[in-house]
Amino acid sequence: MSGQSRRITTHRFPVAKRGGSESDRLKVAAAFERDIKRRDRLAIRLRDFDTEIISKAVECFKSHAAAALWLTRPQYGLNGCIPVQIKITPRTKEEILSLICRIEHGVF
């Protein structure tokens, strides 16, 4: 591979490892910044999230990292909603716990 420029796909923007246009580098930097800000906002929400839901997710996914990832991504079983962005009421709490239970038992 010597002498060739390897292509790296970062986020949605392909960028040459060496070289690449300035606009491509700016797009990648902006995308990373948006991702970092989004993760920070979701981490704050996760810290204040319902502890019963978090503990059930950790039990189901076997790690805090996997549970945090699941809780901060859109979920098909919740009509595409992100669990940590849902206002927790008794009904929504039950829906989230039910979905986690179904995933745990392979019925989703």
C-alpha positions in Angstrom: 0.0 0.0 0.0 3.1 2.2 -0.1 2.6 5.3 -2.1 -1.1 5.1 -2.2 -3.5 7.3 -0.2 -5.7 5.2 2.1 -9.3 6.3 2.2 -10.9 6.7 5.6 -14.6 7.1 5.9 -15.3 9.2 9.0 -18.9 9.8 9.8 -20.6 10.5 6.5 -17.6 12.2 4.8 -14.9 10.3 3.0 -11.5 12.0 3.6 -8.1 11.1 2.3 -5.6 10.2 5.0 -3.0 12.4 3.5 -4.1 15.5 1.7 -7.8 15.9 1.2 -9.6 19.2 0.5 -9.9 21.8 3.2 -13.7 21.7 2.9 -13.7 17.9 3.6 -11.6 18.4 6.7 -13.9 21.2 7.9 -17.0 19.0 7.3 -15.5 16.1 9.3 -14.5 18.5 12.1 -18.0 19.9 12.3 -19.5 16.4 12.3 -17.3 15.3 15.2 -18.2 18.5 17.1 -21.9 17.9 16.6 -21.5 14.2 17.8 -19.6 15.3 20.9 -22.2 17.9 21.8 -25.0 15.4 21.3 -23.2 12.7 23.4 -22.6 15.3 26.2 -26.3 16.3 26.2 -27.4 12.6 26.3 -24.9 11.8 29.0 -26.4 14.5 31.2 -29.9 13.1 30.6 -28.7 9.6 31.3 -27.2 10.7 34.7 -30.6 12.0 35.7 -32.6 9.1 34.2 -34.7 6.7 36.1 -32.4 4.3 38.1 -34.8 1.3 37.8 -34.7 1.5 34.0 -30.9 1.9 33.9 -30.3 -1.1 36.2 -32.7 -3.2 34.2 -30.9 -2.2 31.0 -27.5 -3.0 32.5 -28.8 -6.4 33.6 -30.1 -7.1 30.1 -27.1 -5.8 28.1 -24.5 -7.1 30.6 -22.5 -3.8 30.8 -23.0 -0.1 31.6 -21.5 0.9 28.2 -23.9 -1.2 26.2 -26.9 -0.1 28.3 -25.9 3.6 27.9 -25.6 3.1 24.2 -29.0 1.5 24.0 -30.6 4.2 26.1 -29.2 7.0 24.0 -30.2 5.6 20.5 -33.5 5.6 18.7 -35.4 2.4 19.5 -37.8 0.8 17.0 -39.9 -0.7 19.8 -40.5 2.8 21.1 -41.6 4.2 17.7 -38.1 5.5 17.0 -37.9 7.5 20.3 -34.6 7.8 22.3 -35.4 6.4 25.8 -33.5 9.1 27.7 -35.4 11.8 25.8 -38.8 10.4 26.8 -40.6 12.1 29.7 -40.9 9.4 32.3 -44.4 8.7 33.4 -45.7 5.4 34.9 -46.9 4.4 31.4 -43.7 5.3 29.5 -41.6 3.7 32.2 -43.6 0.5 31.9 -43.2 0.6 28.0 -39.4 1.0 28.3 -39.1 -1.8 30.9 -41.3 -4.0 28.8 -39.2 -3.5 25.8 -36.0 -4.3 27.8 -37.6 -7.4 29.1 -38.7 -8.5 25.6 -35.1 -8.0 24.3 -33.8 -9.9 27.3 -36.0 -12.9 26.4 -35.6 -12.6 22.6 -39.1 -11.5 21.9 -38.8 -8.1 20.2 
